[in-house]
Amino acid sequence: MELAAFDAIVYGRVQGVGFRYYARAEAARFGVSGWIRNNQGGEVEVRAEGSPENLKQFLSWMHKGPPSAKVDSVDVHWREPCGTYKGFVVDYGL
C-alpha cells in the first residue's frame, strides 16, 4: 500500500472539547496511524500516516472537528512517511 503523511496544526476552539478523542476514533475509522496532542498555545498538533485517500478524508474531518469544536484553520505540511506508527494515539504531554 502506498503511504503518505502529514503534520498539521489545528487552530480554533479545539482544546477542552474532546477534539483529540474524536480524532482518535476518526483515525481508526479511516485506517490512519500517528498521534495527536495539545500544544501550549491552545492549538492541536497532529502527525498522521496512511493511504493518500484515507488521509484526505481524515483531513477533511479535521477541518470540522467534533460538534463542540470550532475549527478556524488547519495548517498542513505533507511529508515523507516513516511507516513506524502502529495505530493512532493521544499524547498526554501537556
N, CA, C and O atoms as a CHARMM CRD file, in Angstrom:
* protein
*
  376
    1    1 MET  N      0.84400  -1.18300   0.00000 PROA 1      0.00000
    2    1 MET  CA     0.00000   0.00000   0.00000 PROA 1      0.00000
    3    1 MET  C      0.88700   1.24400   0.00000 PROA 1      0.00000
    4    1 MET  O      1.87700   1.32300   0.72800 PROA 1      0.00000
    5    2 GLU  N      0.51900   2.18200  -0.80900 PROA 2      0.00000
    6    2 GLU  CA     1.22400   3.46800  -0.85500 PROA 2      0.00000
    7    2 GLU  C      0.89100   4.25600   0.40900 PROA 2      0.00000
    8    2 GLU  O     -0.27500   4.38900   0.78200 PROA 2      0.00000
    9    3 LEU  N      1.92500   4.77500   1.06000 PROA 3      0.00000
   10    3 LEU  CA     1.73600   5.58400   2.25500 PROA 3      0.00000
   11    3 LEU  C      2.02700   7.04500   1.96000 PROA 3      0.00000
   12    3 LEU  O      2.90100   7.37500   1.15800 PROA 3      0.00000
   13    4 ALA  N      1.28000   7.90700   2.62200 PROA 4      0.00000
   14    4 ALA  CA     1.51500   9.34600   2.60000 PROA 4      0.00000
   15    4 ALA  C      1.49000   9.79500   4.05100 PROA 4      0.00000
   16    4 ALA  O      1.11200   9.02900   4.93700 PROA 4      0.00000
   17    5 ALA  N      1.89200  11.03100   4.29400 PROA 5      0.00000
   18    5 ALA  CA     1.92000  11.52300   5.67100 PROA 5      0.00000
   19    5 ALA  C      1.80100  13.03900   5.69300 PROA 5      0.00000
   20    5 ALA  O      2.16400  13.72100   4.73500 PROA 5      0.00000
   21    6 PHE  N      1.28600  13.55100   6.80400 PROA 6      0.00000
   22    6 PHE  CA     1.28200  14.99900   7.00900 PROA 6      0.00000
   23    6 PHE  C      1.43900  15.32300   8.48200 PROA 6      0.00000
   24    6 PHE  O      1.13300  14.51200   9.35600 PROA 6      0.00000
   25    7 ASP  N      1.92300  16.52900   8.73600 PROA 7      0.00000
   26    7 ASP  CA     1.89300  17.16200  10.05000 PROA 7      0.00000
   27    7 ASP  C      0.88800  18.29500   9.93600 PROA 7      0.00000
   28    7 ASP  O      0.83700  18.97500   8.91200 PROA 7      0.00000
   29    8 ALA  N      0.09300  18.50500  10.96400 PROA 8      0.00000
   30    8 ALA  CA    -0.91000  19.56900  10.91300 PROA 8      0.00000
   31    8 ALA  C     -1.03700  20.24300  12.27300 PROA 8      0.00000
   32    8 ALA  O     -0.82700  19.62800  13.31800 PROA 8      0.00000
   33    9 ILE  N     -1.38100  21.50800  12.22700 PROA 9      0.00000
   34    9 ILE  CA    -1.73800  22.27000  13.42200 PROA 9      0.00000
   35    9 ILE  C     -3.16700  22.75500  13.20600 PROA 9      0.00000
   36    9 ILE  O     -3.47600  23.37600  12.18900 PROA 9      0.00000
   37   10 VAL  N     -4.03300  22.46500  14.17200 PROA 10     0.00000
   38   10 VAL  CA    -5.44500  22.84100  14.08400 PROA 10     0.00000
   39   10 VAL  C     -5.67300  23.99600  15.05600 PROA 10     0.00000
   40   10 VAL  O     -5.38400  23.88500  16.24800 PROA 10     0.00000
   41   11 TYR  N     -6.19800  25.10900  14.53200 PROA 11     0.00000
   42   11 TYR  CA    -6.42700  26.32400  15.30500 PROA 11     0.00000
   43   11 TYR  C     -7.91600  26.52800  15.53400 PROA 11     0.00000
   44   11 TYR  O     -8.74400  26.12900  14.71600 PROA 11     0.00000
   45   12 GLY  N     -8.24200  27.14800  16.64500 PROA 12     0.00000
   46   12 GLY  CA    -9.62700  27.46300  16.98200 PROA 12     0.00000
   47   12 GLY  C     -9.93500  26.99300  18.38600 PROA 12     0.00000
   48   12 GLY  O     -9.03800  26.86700  19.22000 PROA 12     0.00000
   49   13 ARG  N    -11.20200  26.73300  18.64800 PROA 13     0.00000
   50   13 ARG  CA   -11.59700  26.17100  19.94100 PROA 13     0.00000
   51   13 ARG  C    -11.50000  24.64900  19.80600 PROA 13     0.00000
   52   13 ARG  O    -12.47600  23.96700  19.49400 PROA 13     0.00000
   53   14 VAL  N    -10.28000  24.13800  20.05300 PROA 14     0.00000
   54   14 VAL  CA   -10.00900  22.72300  19.81700 PROA 14     0.00000
   55   14 VAL  C     -9.45300  22.00700  21.04300 PROA 14     0.00000
   56   14 VAL  O     -9.19000  20.80500  20.98700 PROA 14     0.00000
   57   15 GLN  N     -9.27100  22.72000  22.14300 PROA 15     0.00000
   58   15 GLN  CA    -8.87400  22.08700  23.39500 PROA 15     0.00000
   59   15 GLN  C    -10.03600  22.16100  24.37000 PROA 15     0.00000
   60   15 GLN  O    -10.76400  23.15300  24.42300 PROA 15     0.00000
   61   16 GLY  N    -10.19500  21.09200  25.14000 PROA 16     0.00000
   62   16 GLY  CA   -11.28000  21.04900  26.12100 PROA 16     0.00000
   63   16 GLY  C    -12.63200  20.72800  25.52000 PROA 16     0.00000
   64   16 GLY  O    -13.66100  20.89800  26.17400 PROA 16     0.00000
   65   17 VAL  N    -12.64100  20.26200  24.27000 PROA 17     0.00000
   66   17 VAL  CA   -13.90000  19.94800  23.58800 PROA 17     0.00000
   67   17 VAL  C    -13.91500  18.51500  23.04200 PROA 17     0.00000
   68   17 VAL  O    -14.80200  18.15500  22.26800 PROA 17     0.00000
   69   18 GLY  N    -12.93200  17.70000  23.44600 PROA 18     0.00000
   70   18 GLY  CA   -12.88400  16.31000  23.00700 PROA 18     0.00000
   71   18 GLY  C    -12.27200  16.09800  21.63000 PROA 18     0.00000
   72   18 GLY  O    -12.40300  15.02000  21.04900 PROA 18     0.00000
   73   19 PHE  N    -11.60800  17.11500  21.10900 PROA 19     0.00000
   74   19 PHE  CA   -11.07300  17.01600  19.74600 PROA 19     0.00000
   75   19 PHE  C    -10.13800  15.82000  19.58900 PROA 19     0.00000
   76   19 PHE  O    -10.24600  15.07600  18.61400 PROA 19     0.00000
   77   20 ARG  N     -9.22100  15.62600  20.54000 PROA 20     0.00000
   78   20 ARG  CA    -8.24300  14.54000  20.41300 PROA 20     0.00000
   79   20 ARG  C     -8.91700  13.17300  20.42600 PROA 20     0.00000
   80   20 ARG  O     -8.50300  12.27300  19.69400 PROA 20     0.00000
   81   21 TYR  N     -9.93500  13.01000  21.23500 PROA 21     0.00000
   82   21 TYR  CA   -10.59100  11.70600  21.36600 PROA 21     0.00000
   83   21 TYR  C    -11.45300  11.39400  20.14200 PROA 21     0.00000
   84   21 TYR  O    -11.47900  10.25700  19.67000 PROA 21     0.00000
   85   22 TYR  N    -12.14900  12.39700  19.63600 PROA 22     0.00000
   86   22 TYR  CA   -12.88800  12.21700  18.38800 PROA 22     0.00000
   87   22 TYR  C    -11.91400  11.92200  17.25000 PROA 22     0.00000
   88   22 TYR  O    -12.18600  11.07400  16.40100 PROA 22     0.00000
   89   23 ALA  N    -10.78100  12.62300  17.23300 PROA 23     0.00000
   90   23 ALA  CA    -9.78800  12.41400  16.17400 PROA 23     0.00000
   91   23 ALA  C     -9.26000  10.98100  16.20600 PROA 23     0.00000
   92   23 ALA  O     -9.06300  10.36400  15.15900 PROA 23     0.00000
   93   24 ARG  N     -9.03400  10.45900  17.39900 PROA 24     0.00000
   94   24 ARG  CA    -8.56300   9.07200  17.51100 PROA 24     0.00000
   95   24 ARG  C     -9.58300   8.11200  16.91000 PROA 24     0.00000
   96   24 ARG  O     -9.20500   7.17500  16.20700 PROA 24     0.00000
   97   25 ALA  N    -10.86300   8.32800  17.17500 PROA 25     0.00000
   98   25 ALA  CA   -11.91100   7.47500  16.61700 PROA 25     0.00000
   99   25 ALA  C    -11.97900   7.62300  15.09500 PROA 25     0.00000
  100   25 ALA  O    -12.13700   6.63400  14.38000 PROA 25     0.00000
  101   26 GLU  N    -11.86200   8.84900  14.60500 PROA 26     0.00000
  102   26 GLU  CA   -11.90400   9.07100  13.15800 PROA 26     0.00000
  103   26 GLU  C    -10.68200   8.46000  12.47600 PROA 26     0.00000
  104   26 GLU  O    -10.79800   7.89700  11.38700 PROA 26     0.00000
  105   27 ALA  N     -9.52200   8.56400  13.10400 PROA 27     0.00000
  106   27 ALA  CA    -8.31300   7.96100  12.54800 PROA 27     0.00000
  107   27 ALA  C     -8.49600   6.45000  12.42800 PROA 27     0.00000
  108   27 ALA  O     -8.10900   5.85700  11.42200 PROA 27     0.00000
  109   28 ALA  N     -9.07800   5.83200  13.44100 PROA 28     0.00000
  110   28 ALA  CA    -9.33800   4.39000  13.38700 PROA 28     0.00000
  111   28 ALA  C    -10.31300   4.06300  12.25900 PROA 28     0.00000
  112   28 ALA  O    -10.13200   3.07700  11.54400 PROA 28     0.00000
  113   29 ARG  N    -11.33200   4.88100  12.10200 PROA 29     0.00000
  114   29 ARG  CA   -12.32900   4.66000  11.04500 PROA 29     0.00000
  115   29 ARG  C    -11.69100   4.73800   9.66300 PROA 29     0.00000
  116   29 ARG  O    -12.06200   3.98400   8.76300 PROA 29     0.00000
  117   30 PHE  N    -10.73300   5.65000   9.48900 PROA 30     0.00000
  118   30 PHE  CA   -10.08800   5.83700   8.18700 PROA 30     0.00000
  119   30 PHE  C     -8.81000   5.01300   8.03300 PROA 30     0.00000
  120   30 PHE  O     -8.18100   5.06300   6.97600 PROA 30     0.00000
  121   31 GLY  N     -8.41300   4.26100   9.05200 PROA 31     0.00000
  122   31 GLY  CA    -7.19700   3.46400   8.95800 PROA 31     0.00000
  123   31 GLY  C     -5.93200   4.30000   8.94900 PROA 31     0.00000
  124   31 GLY  O     -4.96200   3.96200   8.27100 PROA 31     0.00000
  125   32 VAL  N     -5.94100   5.40100   9.70700 PROA 32     0.00000
  126   32 VAL  CA    -4.81300   6.32800   9.77800 PROA 32     0.00000
  127   32 VAL  C     -4.04800   6.06100  11.06900 PROA 32     0.00000
  128   32 VAL  O     -4.65500   5.81300  12.11100 PROA 32     0.00000
  129   33 SER  N     -2.73300   6.10900  11.00600 PROA 33     0.00000
  130   33 SER  CA    -1.90600   5.94500  12.19500 PROA 33     0.00000
  131   33 SER  C     -1.18100   7.25000  12.50300 PROA 33     0.00000
  132   33 SER  O     -1.11200   8.14700  11.66300 PROA 33     0.00000
  133   34 GLY  N     -0.63700   7.34800  13.72600 PROA 34     0.00000
  134   34 GLY  CA     0.09000   8.54600  14.11800 PROA 34     0.00000
  135   34 GLY  C     -0.25000   8.95700  15.53400 PROA 34     0.00000
  136   34 GLY  O     -0.48600   8.11100  16.39700 PROA 34     0.00000
  137   35 TRP  N     -0.27400  10.26700  15.77200 PROA 35     0.00000
  138   35 TRP  CA    -0.56000  10.78400  17.09700 PROA 35     0.00000
  139   35 TRP  C     -1.18500  12.17400  17.02800 PROA 35     0.00000
  140   35 TRP  O     -1.16900  12.84200  15.99500 PROA 35     0.00000
  141   36 ILE  N     -1.73800  12.58300  18.17900 PROA 36     0.00000
  142   36 ILE  CA    -2.33300  13.91000  18.32300 PROA 36     0.00000
  143   36 ILE  C     -2.04400  14.40800  19.73300 PROA 36     0.00000
  144   36 ILE  O     -2.02400  13.62400  20.68100 PROA 36     0.00000
  145   37 ARG  N     -1.81900  15.71700  19.87000 PROA 37     0.00000
  146   37 ARG  CA    -1.55700  16.29300  21.19400 PROA 37     0.00000
  147   37 ARG  C     -1.96800  17.75600  21.22800 PROA 37     0.00000
  148   37 ARG  O     -2.05600  18.42000  20.19500 PROA 37     0.00000
  149   38 ASN  N     -2.22000  18.24600  22.44500 PROA 38     0.00000
  150   38 ASN  CA    -2.45900  19.66500  22.66000 PROA 38     0.00000
  151   38 ASN  C     -1.12900  20.40000  22.67000 PROA 38     0.00000
  152   38 ASN  O     -0.12300  19.87100  23.14200 PROA 38     0.00000
  153   39 ASN  N     -1.12700  21.60900  22.15300 PROA 39     0.00000
  154   39 ASN  CA     0.03200  22.50000  22.25400 PROA 39     0.00000
  155   39 ASN  C     -0.26600  23.58200  23.27600 PROA 39     0.00000
  156   39 ASN  O     -1.43000  23.86200  23.56200 PROA 39     0.00000
  157   40 GLN  N      0.76600  24.19000  23.82400 PROA 40     0.00000
  158   40 GLN  CA     0.59300  25.20000  24.86300 PROA 40     0.00000
  159   40 GLN  C     -0.12500  26.44700  24.36800 PROA 40     0.00000
  160   40 GLN  O     -0.71800  27.16900  25.17000 PROA 40     0.00000
  161   41 GLY  N     -0.08600  26.71700  23.07200 PROA 41     0.00000
  162   41 GLY  CA    -0.73400  27.90000  22.52300 PROA 41     0.00000
  163   41 GLY  C     -2.23600  27.76200  22.33100 PROA 41     0.00000
  164   41 GLY  O     -2.88800  28.70900  21.89200 PROA 41     0.00000
  165   42 GLY  N     -2.80600  26.58300  22.65600 PROA 42     0.00000
  166   42 GLY  CA    -4.24500  26.37200  22.51300 PROA 42     0.00000
  167   42 GLY  C     -4.64200  25.61400  21.27300 PROA 42     0.00000
  168   42 GLY  O     -5.82100  25.31600  21.08600 PROA 42     0.00000
  169   43 GLU  N     -3.68600  25.29100  20.41600 PROA 43     0.00000
  170   43 GLU  CA    -3.99100  24.53600  19.21100 PROA 43     0.00000
  171   43 GLU  C     -3.72800  23.04400  19.43700 PROA 43     0.00000
  172   43 GLU  O     -3.21800  22.64800  20.48500 PROA 43     0.00000
  173   44 VAL  N     -4.08000  22.23000  18.45000 PROA 44     0.00000
  174   44 VAL  CA    -3.85400  20.79000  18.48800 PROA 44     0.00000
  175   44 VAL  C     -2.89400  20.44400  17.35300 PROA 44     0.00000
  176   44 VAL  O     -3.03100  20.93200  16.23100 PROA 44     0.00000
  177   45 GLU  N     -1.92600  19.59800  17.66800 PROA 45     0.00000
  178   45 GLU  CA    -0.92700  19.16600  16.68300 PROA 45     0.00000
  179   45 GLU  C     -1.17300  17.70200  16.32600 PROA 45     0.00000
  180   45 GLU  O     -1.46800  16.88300  17.19600 PROA 45     0.00000
  181   46 VAL  N     -1.05000  17.38400  15.03800 PROA 46     0.00000
  182   46 VAL  CA    -1.33400  16.04500  14.54600 PROA 46     0.00000
  183   46 VAL  C     -0.20500  15.59000  13.63200 PROA 46     0.00000
  184   46 VAL  O      0.29600  16.36600  12.81800 PROA 46     0.00000
  185   47 ARG  N      0.19000  14.33400  13.77000 PROA 47     0.00000
  186   47 ARG  CA     1.04800  13.67200  12.78900 PROA 47     0.00000
  187   47 ARG  C      0.27900  12.43900  12.34400 PROA 47     0.00000
  188   47 ARG  O     -0.11300  11.61700  13.17300 PROA 47     0.00000
  189   48 ALA  N      0.06300  12.30600  11.05100 PROA 48     0.00000
  190   48 ALA  CA    -0.76900  11.22300  10.53800 PROA 48     0.00000
  191   48 ALA  C     -0.13600  10.56900   9.32100 PROA 48     0.00000
  192   48 ALA  O      0.50000  11.23000   8.50100 PROA 48     0.00000
  193   49 GLU  N     -0.32200   9.24800   9.21800 PROA 49     0.00000
  194   49 GLU  CA     0.15000   8.47400   8.07800 PROA 49     0.00000
  195   49 GLU  C     -0.93600   7.49700   7.65700 PROA 49     0.00000
  196   49 GLU  O     -1.69800   7.00100   8.48700 PROA 49     0.00000
  197   50 GLY  N     -0.99800   7.22700   6.36400 PROA 50     0.00000
  198   50 GLY  CA    -1.96100   6.28400   5.83000 PROA 50     0.00000
  199   50 GLY  C     -1.98900   6.38700   4.32700 PROA 50     0.00000
  200   50 GLY  O     -1.11000   6.99900   3.72000 PROA 50     0.00000
  201   51 SER  N     -2.99100   5.79400   3.72800 PROA 51     0.00000
  202   51 SER  CA    -3.13500   5.91100   2.28300 PROA 51     0.00000
  203   51 SER  C     -3.49600   7.36300   1.95200 PROA 51     0.00000
  204   51 SER  O     -4.13200   8.03700   2.76200 PROA 51     0.00000
  205   52 PRO  N     -3.10500   7.84300   0.78900 PROA 52     0.00000
  206   52 PRO  CA    -3.43100   9.22900   0.43900 PROA 52     0.00000
  207   52 PRO  C     -4.93400   9.53400   0.53400 PROA 52     0.00000
  208   52 PRO  O     -5.32000  10.59300   1.02800 PROA 52     0.00000
  209   53 GLU  N     -5.76400   8.62300   0.07100 PROA 53     0.00000
  210   53 GLU  CA    -7.21100   8.86000   0.10500 PROA 53     0.00000
  211   53 GLU  C     -7.73100   8.92000   1.53900 PROA 53     0.00000
  212   53 GLU  O     -8.53200   9.79300   1.87300 PROA 53     0.00000
  213   54 ASN  N     -7.27900   7.99700   2.38800 PROA 54     0.00000
  214   54 ASN  CA    -7.72700   7.99800   3.78400 PROA 54     0.00000
  215   54 ASN  C     -7.25300   9.24500   4.52100 PROA 54     0.00000
  216   54 ASN  O     -7.97900   9.78700   5.35400 PROA 54     0.00000
  217   55 LEU  N     -6.04700   9.70000   4.22300 PROA 55     0.00000
  218   55 LEU  CA    -5.55400  10.92300   4.85400 PROA 55     0.00000
  219   55 LEU  C     -6.36900  12.13600   4.43400 PROA 55     0.00000
  220   55 LEU  O     -6.63100  13.02100   5.24800 PROA 55     0.00000
  221   56 LYS  N     -6.76600  12.18200   3.18500 PROA 56     0.00000
  222   56 LYS  CA    -7.60300  13.29600   2.71400 PROA 56     0.00000
  223   56 LYS  C     -8.94000  13.30700   3.44400 PROA 56     0.00000
  224   56 LYS  O     -9.44400  14.37400   3.79400 PROA 56     0.00000
  225   57 GLN  N     -9.51900  12.13500   3.67800 PROA 57     0.00000
  226   57 GLN  CA   -10.78500  12.05300   4.40800 PROA 57     0.00000
  227   57 GLN  C    -10.60000  12.48900   5.86300 PROA 57     0.00000
  228   57 GLN  O    -11.43000  13.21900   6.40400 PROA 57     0.00000
  229   58 PHE  N     -9.51600  12.04200   6.49100 PROA 58     0.00000
  230   58 PHE  CA    -9.22600  12.42700   7.87100 PROA 58     0.00000
  231   58 PHE  C     -9.00200  13.93100   7.95500 PROA 58     0.00000
  232   58 PHE  O     -9.49600  14.58300   8.87500 PROA 58     0.00000
  233   59 LEU  N     -8.27300  14.47300   7.01600 PROA 59     0.00000
  234   59 LEU  CA    -8.01100  15.91400   6.98800 PROA 59     0.00000
  235   59 LEU  C     -9.29900  16.70400   6.79100 PROA 59     0.00000
  236   59 LEU  O     -9.47600  17.76400   7.39000 PROA 59     0.00000
  237   60 SER  N    -10.18400  16.20100   5.96800 PROA 60     0.00000
  238   60 SER  CA   -11.48100  16.84800   5.77300 PROA 60     0.00000
  239   60 SER  C    -12.24900  16.89200   7.09600 PROA 60     0.00000
  240   60 SER  O    -12.85200  17.91000   7.43300 PROA 60     0.00000
  241   61 TRP  N    -12.22400  15.78700   7.84100 PROA 61     0.00000
  242   61 TRP  CA   -12.88500  15.77800   9.14500 PROA 61     0.00000
  243   61 TRP  C    -12.22900  16.79900  10.07900 PROA 61     0.00000
  244   61 TRP  O    -12.93100  17.49800  10.81100 PROA 61     0.00000
  245   62 MET  N    -10.89600  16.89700  10.06600 PROA 62     0.00000
  246   62 MET  CA   -10.18900  17.81100  10.96100 PROA 62     0.00000
  247   62 MET  C    -10.58100  19.26600  10.72200 PROA 62     0.00000
  248   62 MET  O    -10.50900  20.07600  11.64700 PROA 62     0.00000
  249   63 HSD  N    -10.98500  19.61200   9.52700 PROA 63     0.00000
  250   63 HSD  CA   -11.42200  20.98300   9.24700 PROA 63     0.00000
  251   63 HSD  C    -12.75800  21.29800   9.92500 PROA 63     0.00000
  252   63 HSD  O    -13.10300  22.46800  10.08800 PROA 63     0.00000
  253   64 LYS  N    -13.51100  20.27300  10.32000 PROA 64     0.00000
  254   64 LYS  CA   -14.78600  20.46400  11.02000 PROA 64     0.00000
  255   64 LYS  C    -14.64200  20.15800  12.50000 PROA 64     0.00000
  256   64 LYS  O    -15.09500  20.92900  13.34700 PROA 64     0.00000
  257   65 GLY  N    -14.00300  19.01800  12.81500 PROA 65     0.00000
  258   65 GLY  CA   -13.84300  18.59000  14.19500 PROA 65     0.00000
  259   65 GLY  C    -15.13300  18.07600  14.79100 PROA 65     0.00000
  260   65 GLY  O    -16.12700  17.92600  14.08100 PROA 65     0.00000
  261   66 PRO  N    -15.13500  17.80100  16.09500 PROA 66     0.00000
  262   66 PRO  CA   -16.34100  17.31500  16.76800 PROA 66     0.00000
  263   66 PRO  C    -17.36000  18.44100  16.92700 PROA 66     0.00000
  264   66 PRO  O    -17.03800  19.60900  16.70600 PROA 66     0.00000
  265   67 PRO  N    -18.58400  18.09300  17.31000 PROA 67     0.00000
  266   67 PRO  CA   -19.64900  19.10900  17.39800 PROA 67     0.00000
  267   67 PRO  C    -19.32600  20.29800  18.30200 PROA 67     0.00000
  268   67 PRO  O    -19.74100  21.41600  17.99700 PROA 67     0.00000
  269   68 SER  N    -18.60600  20.09600  19.39200 PROA 68     0.00000
  270   68 SER  CA   -18.34800  21.19700  20.32600 PROA 68     0.00000
  271   68 SER  C    -17.12300  22.03400  19.96600 PROA 68     0.00000
  272   68 SER  O    -16.83600  23.02400  20.63800 PROA 68     0.00000
  273   69 ALA  N    -16.40500  21.65400  18.92400 PROA 69     0.00000
  274   69 ALA  CA   -15.22000  22.41200  18.49700 PROA 69     0.00000
  275   69 ALA  C    -15.61000  23.49700  17.50100 PROA 69     0.00000
  276   69 ALA  O    -16.67000  23.44300  16.87800 PROA 69     0.00000
  277   70 LYS  N    -14.73000  24.47800  17.37000 PROA 70     0.00000
  278   70 LYS  CA   -14.86000  25.48000  16.31900 PROA 70     0.00000
  279   70 LYS  C    -13.48000  25.62600  15.68600 PROA 70     0.00000
  280   70 LYS  O    -12.60500  26.31100  16.21600 PROA 70     0.00000
  281   71 VAL  N    -13.30500  24.97100  14.54900 PROA 71     0.00000
  282   71 VAL  CA   -12.01900  24.99800  13.85800 PROA 71     0.00000
  283   71 VAL  C    -11.94400  26.26100  13.01400 PROA 71     0.00000
  284   71 VAL  O    -12.79000  26.49700  12.15100 PROA 71     0.00000
  285   72 ASP  N    -10.91700  27.07300  13.27500 PROA 72     0.00000
  286   72 ASP  CA   -10.69600  28.28500  12.48400 PROA 72     0.00000
  287   72 ASP  C     -9.85000  27.99400  11.25100 PROA 72     0.00000
  288   72 ASP  O    -10.14300  28.49300  10.16500 PROA 72     0.00000
  289   73 SER  N     -8.80600  27.19200  11.41200 PROA 73     0.00000
  290   73 SER  CA    -7.93900  26.85800  10.27600 PROA 73     0.00000
  291   73 SER  C     -7.09500  25.64200  10.61500 PROA 73     0.00000
  292   73 SER  O     -6.92700  25.27800  11.77900 PROA 73     0.00000
  293   74 VAL  N     -6.56900  25.02500   9.56700 PROA 74     0.00000
  294   74 VAL  CA    -5.67100  23.87900   9.70300 PROA 74     0.00000
  295   74 VAL  C     -4.48300  24.12400   8.79200 PROA 74     0.00000
  296   74 VAL  O     -4.63600  24.25700   7.57800 PROA 74     0.00000
  297   75 ASP  N     -3.29400  24.18200   9.38400 PROA 75     0.00000
  298   75 ASP  CA    -2.06300  24.28600   8.59800 PROA 75     0.00000
  299   75 ASP  C     -1.53000  22.87800   8.38400 PROA 75     0.00000
  300   75 ASP  O     -1.28600  22.15000   9.34600 PROA 75     0.00000
  301   76 VAL  N     -1.35100  22.49400   7.12900 PROA 76     0.00000
  302   76 VAL  CA    -0.93400  21.13400   6.79300 PROA 76     0.00000
  303   76 VAL  C      0.38300  21.17900   6.03800 PROA 76     0.00000
  304   76 VAL  O      0.57600  21.99500   5.13700 PROA 76     0.00000
  305   77 HSD  N      1.27800  20.29200   6.42100 PROA 77     0.00000
  306   77 HSD  CA     2.55900  20.13500   5.72900 PROA 77     0.00000
  307   77 HSD  C      2.72000  18.65900   5.38900 PROA 77     0.00000
  308   77 HSD  O      2.90600  17.82700   6.27700 PROA 77     0.00000
  309   78 TRP  N      2.64900  18.33700   4.09900 PROA 78     0.00000
  310   78 TRP  CA     2.82500  16.96000   3.65700 PROA 78     0.00000
  311   78 TRP  C      4.29800  16.60700   3.77500 PROA 78     0.00000
  312   78 TRP  O      5.16400  17.44300   3.51600 PROA 78     0.00000
  313   79 ARG  N      4.58200  15.38000   4.16200 PROA 79     0.00000
  314   79 ARG  CA     5.95900  14.93500   4.36900 PROA 79     0.00000
  315   79 ARG  C      6.08300  13.46400   3.97400 PROA 79     0.00000
  316   79 ARG  O      5.09600  12.80600   3.64400 PROA 79     0.00000
  317   80 GLU  N      7.30100  12.97500   4.01600 PROA 80     0.00000
  318   80 GLU  CA     7.55100  11.56400   3.73400 PROA 80     0.00000
  319   80 GLU  C      7.09500  10.72000   4.93100 PROA 80     0.00000
  320   80 GLU  O      7.37800  11.08000   6.07300 PROA 80     0.00000
  321   81 PRO  N      6.40400   9.62000   4.69400 PROA 81     0.00000
  322   81 PRO  CA     6.00100   8.76100   5.80600 PROA 81     0.00000
  323   81 PRO  C      7.19200   7.98800   6.36900 PROA 81     0.00000
  324   81 PRO  O      8.13400   7.67100   5.64300 PROA 81     0.00000
  325   82 CYS  N      7.14300   7.69000   7.65100 PROA 82     0.00000
  326   82 CYS  CA     8.19700   6.86500   8.25100 PROA 82     0.00000
  327   82 CYS  C      7.75300   5.40700   8.37000 PROA 82     0.00000
  328   82 CYS  O      8.58800   4.50500   8.44300 PROA 82     0.00000
  329   83 GLY  N      6.42200   5.17600   8.39100 PROA 83     0.00000
  330   83 GLY  CA     5.89700   3.81900   8.40900 PROA 83     0.00000
  331   83 GLY  C      6.08400   3.06700   9.71300 PROA 83     0.00000
  332   83 GLY  O      5.96000   1.84300   9.73300 PROA 83     0.00000
  333   84 THR  N      6.37600   3.76000  10.79800 PROA 84     0.00000
  334   84 THR  CA     6.63100   3.07700  12.07100 PROA 84     0.00000
  335   84 THR  C      5.47000   3.14200  13.05600 PROA 84     0.00000
  336   84 THR  O      5.51300   2.46400  14.08300 PROA 84     0.00000
  337   85 TYR  N      4.44500   3.92400  12.78300 PROA 85     0.00000
  338   85 TYR  CA     3.33900   4.06900  13.73200 PROA 85     0.00000
  339   85 TYR  C      2.40900   2.87500  13.66400 PROA 85     0.00000
  340   85 TYR  O      2.08400   2.37500  12.58800 PROA 85     0.00000
  341   86 LYS  N      1.98900   2.42900  14.84100 PROA 86     0.00000
  342   86 LYS  CA     1.01300   1.35100  14.96500 PROA 86     0.00000
  343   86 LYS  C     -0.21100   1.93200  15.65200 PROA 86     0.00000
  344   86 LYS  O     -0.20100   2.13300  16.86600 PROA 86     0.00000
  345   87 GLY  N     -1.24700   2.20000  14.90400 PROA 87     0.00000
  346   87 GLY  CA    -2.43400   2.81000  15.47300 PROA 87     0.00000
  347   87 GLY  C     -2.28600   4.32100  15.60300 PROA 87     0.00000
  348   87 GLY  O     -1.31900   4.91300  15.12300 PROA 87     0.00000
  349   88 PHE  N     -3.26300   4.92600  16.26100 PROA 88     0.00000
  350   88 PHE  CA    -3.29600   6.36800  16.43000 PROA 88     0.00000
  351   88 PHE  C     -3.47700   6.63900  17.91400 PROA 88     0.00000
  352   88 PHE  O     -4.43200   6.15600  18.52300 PROA 88     0.00000
  353   89 VAL  N     -2.57200   7.40300  18.49600 PROA 89     0.00000
  354   89 VAL  CA    -2.58400   7.59500  19.94200 PROA 89     0.00000
  355   89 VAL  C     -2.72300   9.05900  20.32500 PROA 89     0.00000
  356   89 VAL  O     -2.33000   9.95700  19.58000 PROA 89     0.00000
  357   90 VAL  N     -3.29000   9.27900  21.49900 PROA 90     0.00000
  358   90 VAL  CA    -3.36500  10.60300  22.09400 PROA 90     0.00000
  359   90 VAL  C     -2.13200  10.76200  22.97200 PROA 90     0.00000
  360   90 VAL  O     -1.88700   9.95800  23.87100 PROA 90     0.00000
  361   91 ASP  N     -1.36500  11.80400  22.70300 PROA 91     0.00000
  362   91 ASP  CA    -0.18200  12.13400  23.50900 PROA 91     0.00000
  363   91 ASP  C     -0.64200  13.08300  24.61600 PROA 91     0.00000
  364   91 ASP  O     -1.16300  14.16200  24.33300 PROA 91     0.00000
  365   92 TYR  N     -0.45300  12.68800  25.85600 PROA 92     0.00000
  366   92 TYR  CA    -0.89600  13.46300  27.00800 PROA 92     0.00000
  367   92 TYR  C      0.21800  14.33900  27.56400 PROA 92     0.00000
  368   92 TYR  O      0.25100  14.59300  28.76800 PROA 92     0.00000
  369   93 GLY  N      1.12900  14.80600  26.71800 PROA 93     0.00000
  370   93 GLY  CA     2.29700  15.56400  27.14000 PROA 93     0.00000
  371   93 GLY  C      2.00800  16.81100  27.94400 PROA 93     0.00000
  372   93 GLY  O      2.81600  17.17700  28.79700 PROA 93     0.00000
  373   94 LEU  N      0.89000  17.48100  27.71200 PROA 94     0.00000
  374   94 LEU  CA     0.60000  18.72700  28.45300 PROA 94     0.00000
  375   94 LEU  C     -0.22300  18.44100  29.69100 PROA 94     0.00000
  376   94 LEU  O     -0.56200  19.36200  30.43400 PROA 94     0.00000
